[in-house]
Amino acid sequence: MTISFGEDAKRATKSLISTTCLGSELLDRYHRSKRVRRARAFLEAGGVFPADHEAILRDFAVVAQNTQLSIAGIANIEAIARHVVSSGRSGAFVECGTWRGGALGYWARSFLRNGGAPHTSSIWGFDSFEGMPQMTEQDGEFTARWLHQRPLAELPGEMLRGQLTKTGLNVALEQDVWDMLASSGYPQDRVHVVKGWFQNSLPPNADKIGPIAVLRLDGDFYESTRVCLEQLYDRVVSGGVVILDDYGVFPGCKQATDEFFTARRISAPLLYVDVAVRYFFKP
């Protein structure tokens, strides 16, 4: 049988696509296994949850490529899940800034594994799914260079107004978040994923959330952190936990948090997790 050049080209293209997809899958597996190996070393060296290493690593392996959290950040979520379950606190887990859903997916798995009852704790995830918004002057020099690769002094005023327009950084798919939560086994009627900028999505949904046991803020910037604290902090139950994912890295997150602490006269200590993450228990 004579095969035309066109058919040969189609077959070659199909083979190339198949090889490329396989290469992408292998690369994903490599990076995933690398993160898991590092996580194992961390848990073993620190003696963290020694009886449950395999269960924790198994859950982490599922979410590893969907979160930018360090293993210290994951261990923090693990510890907080155990705290919420053992203390019998009811309330939602709310995350502002879900990215690909890795932290939400890990929380769901950890909460269930540690004996949590989903009817006592809904899950809420808020994200623009358009990436980062524009910065403000309060976000500082570090953010200007990270976001625009330019000094703060060189940025024109229109780039420092915190406009709710996408910058192209940290864009994620809403479906990735749903997939992370669906595969966790968490009842889907207890899961809510809300698309939109925090300034627009939080006000109409805050009352629907009800009491909050854990509030995790991962909005990076000043305005994103400020609006989340103002809209949701009062719904956090006494003894509940607030996690500030970016306090140690992004100046705007730190300033918004410090200003909120001062305005509300909050004296709870900020507890260190890693270079970026801090958390505190609400009095």
C-alpha positions in Angstrom: 0.0 0.0 0.0 1.3 3.4 -0.9 1.2 5.9 1.9 1.0 9.5 0.8 3.2 12.2 2.2 0.2 13.7 3.9 -0.6 10.6 5.8 3.0 10.2 6.9 3.0 13.7 8.2 -0.2 13.1 10.2 1.3 9.9 11.7 4.5 11.7 12.6 2.6 14.6 14.1 0.4 12.2 16.2 3.5 10.4 17.4 5.2 13.7 18.3 2.2 14.8 20.3 2.0 11.5 22.1 5.7 11.7 23.0 5.4 15.3 24.2 2.4 14.4 26.4 4.3 11.5 27.8 7.3 13.7 28.5 5.1 16.3 30.3 3.5 13.5 32.4 7.0 12.2 33.3 8.2 15.6 34.2 5.2 16.2 36.4 5.8 12.9 38.2 9.5 13.8 38.7 8.7 17.2 40.3 5.9 15.6 42.4 8.2 12.8 43.7 11.0 15.4 44.4 8.6 17.4 46.6 7.5 14.3 48.4 11.1 13.2 49.1 11.8 16.6 50.5 8.7 16.4 52.6 9.6 13.0 54.0 13.1 14.4 55.0 11.4 17.3 56.7 9.0 15.1 58.7 11.6 12.6 59.7 14.3 15.1 60.6 11.8 17.1 62.7 10.0 14.2 64.2 6.7 15.8 63.0 3.7 13.5 63.5 5.9 10.4 63.5 3.1 7.9 63.6 1.4 9.4 60.5 4.2 10.1 58.0 2.9 7.8 55.3 -0.7 9.1 55.5 0.5 12.7 55.4 2.9 12.0 52.5 0.2 10.2 50.6 -2.1 13.2 50.9 0.7 15.6 50.1 1.6 13.6 47.0 -1.9 14.2 45.6 -1.8 18.0 46.0 1.9 18.7 45.6 1.7 20.1 42.1 -1.3 22.2 43.0 0.2 24.2 45.9 3.1 26.5 46.4 3.2 25.8 50.1 6.3 24.4 51.6 6.1 21.2 53.6 6.2 23.4 56.7 3.0 25.1 55.4 1.4 21.7 54.8 2.4 20.6 58.4 0.7 23.7 59.7 -2.5 22.8 58.0 -2.2 19.3 59.3 -1.7 20.6 62.9 -4.7 23.0 62.6 -7.0 20.3 61.2 -6.1 18.2 64.3 -6.7 21.2 66.6 -10.1 21.9 65.1 -11.2 18.2 65.3 -9.8 17.6 68.8 -11.3 20.8 70.2 -14.7 20.1 68.7 -15.0 23.4 67.0 -17.6 23.9 64.3 -17.0 26.3 61.5 -16.0 26.7 57.9 -12.5 26.4 56.4 -12.2 29.5 54.2 -9.4 30.2 51.8 -9.0 33.5 50.0 -6.6 32.8 47.1 -6.9 29.2 46.2 -4.7 29.0 43.1 -4.9 25.4 41.9 -6.6 24.1 45.0 -3.7 22.3 46.7 -4.2 23.8 50.2 -7.9 23.2 50.0 -7.4 19.7 48.8 -5.0 18.9 51.6 -7.2 20.4 54.3 -10.2 18.3 53.1 -8.1 15.1 53.2 -6.5 15.9 56.6 -9.8 16.9 58.2 -11.4 13.7 57.1 -8.4 11.5 58.0 -8.3 13.0 61.5 -11.9 12.3 62.2 -13.5 15.6 61.2 -17.3 15.6 60.4 -18.1 17.5 57.2 -21.5 18.5 58.5 -19.7 20.7 61.1 -17.3 22.4 58.6 -18.1 23.6 55.1 -15.2 24.5 52.7 -15.1 27.8 50.9 -12.5 28.9 48.3 -12.4 32.4 46.8 -10.2 33.3 43.8 -10.3 35.6 40.8 -9.0 32.8 38.6 -7.5 35.6 36.6 -4.3 35.8 38.5 -3.0 38.7 40.6 -4.6 42.2 40.6 -2.6 45.4 40.3 -0.5 46.5 43.3 -0.7 49.7 45.4 2.1 51.8 46.8 1.7 50.0 50.1 2.9 46.8 48.5 6.4 48.3 48.4 9.6 47.8 46.6 9.8 44.0 46.7 6.4 43.7 45.0 7.2 46.3 42.4 10.3 44.4 41.3 8.5 41.0 41.6 5.5 42.1 39.6 6.9 44.6 37.1 10.7 44.0 37.3 11.1 47.8 38.0 11.8 49.9 41.1 8.8 51.3 42.8 9.9 54.9 42.1 9.8 54.2 38.4 6.1 53.0 38.3 3.6 55.5 37.1 0.6 56.3 39.4 -1.9 54.4 37.3 0.1 51.2 38.1 -0.2 51.7 41.8 -4.0 52.1 42.2 -4.8 48.5 43.0 -7.0 48.1 40.0 -8.9 44.9 39.7 -7.4 44.0 36.4 -5.3 40.9 35.7 -1.5 41.0 35.7 -1.0 37.5 34.2 0.7 36.1 37.3 -0.5 33.0 39.3 -3.4 32.4 36.9 -5.2 29.1 37.8 -8.2 27.1 36.5 -11.4 26.9 38.6 -11.8 23.3 37.5 -8.5 22.3 39.1 -9.9 23.4 42.5 -13.1 21.4 42.0 -11.1 18.4 40.9 -8.8 18.6 44.0 -11.9 18.7 46.3 -13.9 16.1 44.4 -11.0 13.6 44.6 -10.7 14.2 48.4 -14.0 12.5 49.1 -15.4 15.6 50.9 -19.2 15.8 50.3 -19.7 18.2 47.4 -22.7 19.8 49.0 -20.3 21.1 51.7 -17.9 22.7 49.1 -18.2 26.2 47.6 -15.8 27.7 45.1 -16.4 31.3 44.3 -14.9 33.1 41.3 -14.2 36.9 41.4 -12.0 39.5 42.9 -12.3 39.5 46.7 -13.7 43.1 46.8 -16.6 41.8 44.7 -17.1 38.2 45.8 -16.8 38.5 49.6 -19.6 41.0 50.5 -22.4 39.0 48.9 -21.2 35.7 50.3 -19.8 36.5 53.8 -23.2 36.0 55.5 -23.7 32.6 53.7 -20.4 31.2 55.2 -21.5 31.4 58.8 -19.0 30.8 61.6 -15.4 30.3 60.4 -13.0 27.9 62.2 -10.0 28.5 59.9 -9.4 31.6 57.7 -6.5 31.2 55.4 -5.5 34.4 53.5 -3.3 34.0 50.4 -3.9 37.2 48.5 -0.3 38.5 48.7 -1.1 42.2 48.4 -2.2 45.0 50.7 -5.7 45.5 49.4 -6.4 41.8 49.1 -5.4 41.1 52.7 -7.2 44.2 54.1 -10.5 43.4 52.5 -10.4 39.8 53.6 -9.7 40.7 57.2 -12.4 43.4 57.2 -15.0 41.1 55.7 -14.3 37.8 57.4 -12.4 38.2 60.7 -15.5 38.9 62.8 -16.9 35.6 61.6 -13.9 33.6 63.0 -14.9 31.8 66.1 -13.0 32.3 69.4 -10.1 29.9 69.4 -10.3 29.7 65.6 -7.2 30.2 63.4 -6.2 32.8 60.9 -3.3 31.9 58.6 -1.4 34.6 56.8 0.3 33.0 53.9 2.4 36.0 52.8 3.2 37.9 55.9 6.9 37.3 55.8 7.4 38.0 52.1 5.0 40.6 50.8 5.2 44.0 52.5 1.6 44.8 51.7 0.3 41.7 53.4 2.3 42.6 56.5 1.2 46.2 56.6 -2.4 45.4 56.2 -2.2 42.8 58.9 -0.3 45.1 61.3 -2.8 47.9 60.7 -5.7 45.6 61.4 -4.1 44.4 64.6 -3.6 47.9 65.8 -7.1 49.1 64.8 -8.7 46.1 66.5 -6.2 46.0 69.5 -5.4 42.4 68.8 -2.6 41.2 70.9 -2.5 37.5 69.9 1.1 36.5 69.0 1.9 35.7 65.3 3.3 32.2 65.2 6.1 31.4 62.7 5.7 28.6 60.2 8.3 29.4 57.5 9.8 32.4 55.8 6.4 33.4 54.4 3.6 32.0 56.6 2.4 33.2 60.0 -0.8 32.2 61.9 -2.6 33.2 65.1 -5.4 32.0 67.3 -8.3 34.4 67.6 -8.8 35.4 71.3 
